[in-house]
Amino acid sequence: MQISDNEFNSDLWKRLVEYLNAQLERHHKSNEKSLSIELTHEVRGKIKTIRQLLSITPDSGNRRNDGNI
């Protein structure tokens, strides 16, 4: 899947990136707390997923064009 520059510049994409960054910050803060091993793994998985989504933005330096996120 490829996303066009117009799509990256859309208001929807900008709002999505803003939301994802807020979620990333929230998960980082919760990961700083004392959590069980299971909850720590869950939070780290969420952080990884959000980072993967954010990595496809052109300004991230990690944009992938091979169809994988």
C-alpha positions in Angstrom: 0.0 0.0 0.0 1.3 3.4 -0.9 0.0 6.7 0.5 0.2 9.8 -1.7 1.7 13.1 -0.6 -1.7 14.6 -0.9 -3.0 12.1 1.6 -0.1 12.8 4.0 -1.0 16.5 3.8 -4.7 16.0 4.5 -6.3 17.3 7.6 -7.4 13.8 8.5 -3.8 12.5 8.4 -2.6 15.5 10.5 -5.3 14.8 13.1 -4.5 11.1 13.1 -0.8 11.8 13.7 -1.7 14.2 16.5 -3.9 11.5 18.1 -1.2 8.8 17.7 1.5 11.1 19.2 -0.8 11.8 22.2 -1.5 8.0 22.6 2.3 7.3 22.4 3.0 9.8 25.2 0.2 8.4 27.3 1.5 4.8 26.9 5.1 6.0 27.6 3.9 7.6 30.9 2.0 4.4 31.9 5.0 2.3 31.1 7.0 4.3 33.6 4.8 3.1 36.4 5.2 -0.2 38.2 3.2 -2.7 36.1 2.9 -6.4 36.0 5.0 -8.2 33.3 1.9 -8.8 31.3 0.7 -5.2 31.4 4.3 -4.0 30.6 4.3 -6.3 27.5 0.9 -5.0 26.4 1.9 -1.3 26.7 5.2 -2.0 24.9 3.2 -3.7 22.1 0.9 -0.7 21.8 4.0 1.6 21.7 5.5 -0.5 19.0 2.3 -0.4 16.9 2.0 3.3 17.2 5.6 3.8 16.2 5.1 1.6 13.2 2.2 3.7 12.1 4.0 6.9 12.6 7.0 5.6 10.7 5.2 5.8 7.4 5.0 9.6 7.5 7.3 11.3 5.1 9.0 13.4 7.8 9.8 10.4 10.0 12.7 9.4 7.8 11.4 5.8 7.9 8.7 5.9 5.3 8.4 2.4 3.8 7.2 1.9 0.3 7.1 -1.9 0.2 3.5 -2.2 1.4 4.4 -3.0 4.9 3.8 -0.7 7.9 
